Amino acid sequence: MFDFNKSHDANKSAEDLKYYVRSIALLGEMKRAGAITQAEYDYLKSCFMKDFKVTSDLMVGKSPNSPRRGNGM
């Protein structure tokens, strides 16, 4: 079960990363279905990014020690 009362970091926790990715995917589906506007999508995504300590979707979940970091993988 996901604990909403603790601090989250999608860069360090696999569980947090999975929850973040699923949340962003759901937001995208809601936007495509017309359930939310682009402005609402942008706002909610920025809230998720802040809550999960994500600065870039391209770098989330990649360890600074990973040989893949910086290679676009």
C-alpha positions as CSV (number, residue, x, y, z in Angstrom):
1,M,0.0,0.0,0.0
2,F,1.3,3.4,-0.9
3,D,1.9,5.7,2.1
4,F,0.9,9.3,1.4
5,N,2.1,10.5,4.7
6,K,5.8,10.0,4.2
7,S,8.3,11.8,2.1
8,H,8.8,10.5,-1.4
9,D,11.7,10.5,-3.8
10,A,11.3,8.8,-7.2
11,N,15.0,9.0,-7.8
12,K,15.8,6.7,-4.8
13,S,12.7,4.5,-4.3
14,A,11.5,2.0,-6.9
15,E,8.0,2.1,-5.3
16,D,7.9,5.9,-5.5
17,L,9.1,5.8,-9.1
18,K,6.4,3.4,-10.1
19,Y,3.7,5.5,-8.4
20,Y,5.0,8.7,-10.1
21,V,5.1,7.1,-13.6
22,R,1.6,5.6,-13.1
23,S,0.3,9.0,-11.9
24,I,1.7,10.9,-14.9
25,A,0.3,8.3,-17.3
26,L,-3.1,8.6,-15.7
27,L,-2.9,12.4,-16.0
28,G,-2.1,12.0,-19.7
29,E,-5.1,9.7,-20.2
30,M,-7.4,12.2,-18.5
31,K,-6.1,15.0,-20.7
32,R,-6.5,13.0,-23.9
33,A,-10.1,12.1,-22.8
34,G,-10.9,15.7,-22.2
35,A,-11.4,15.2,-18.5
36,I,-8.8,17.9,-17.6
37,T,-7.5,20.9,-19.5
38,Q,-3.8,21.4,-20.5
39,A,-3.5,24.0,-17.7
40,E,-4.8,21.5,-15.1
41,Y,-2.5,18.8,-16.5
42,D,0.5,21.1,-16.2
43,Y,-0.4,22.1,-12.7
44,L,-1.0,18.6,-11.4
45,K,2.1,17.3,-13.1
46,S,4.2,20.0,-11.4
47,C,2.6,19.1,-8.1
48,F,3.6,15.4,-8.6
49,M,7.1,16.4,-9.7
50,K,7.5,18.5,-6.5
51,D,6.1,15.8,-4.2
52,F,8.3,13.1,-5.7
53,K,11.4,15.3,-6.0
54,V,11.5,15.0,-9.8
55,T,13.4,17.8,-11.6
56,S,13.3,16.2,-15.1
57,D,11.2,13.3,-16.5
58,L,14.3,12.4,-18.6
59,M,16.5,11.8,-15.5
60,V,14.1,10.5,-12.9
61,G,15.1,7.2,-11.4
62,K,18.6,7.2,-12.8
63,S,21.4,6.9,-10.3
64,P,24.3,9.4,-10.6
65,N,26.6,6.3,-10.4
66,S,24.9,4.5,-13.3
67,P,27.0,4.0,-16.4
68,R,23.8,4.8,-18.4
69,R,23.4,8.3,-16.9
70,G,24.1,10.9,-19.5
71,N,23.7,8.4,-22.4
72,G,20.1,9.1,-23.0
73,M,19.1,5.8,-21.6
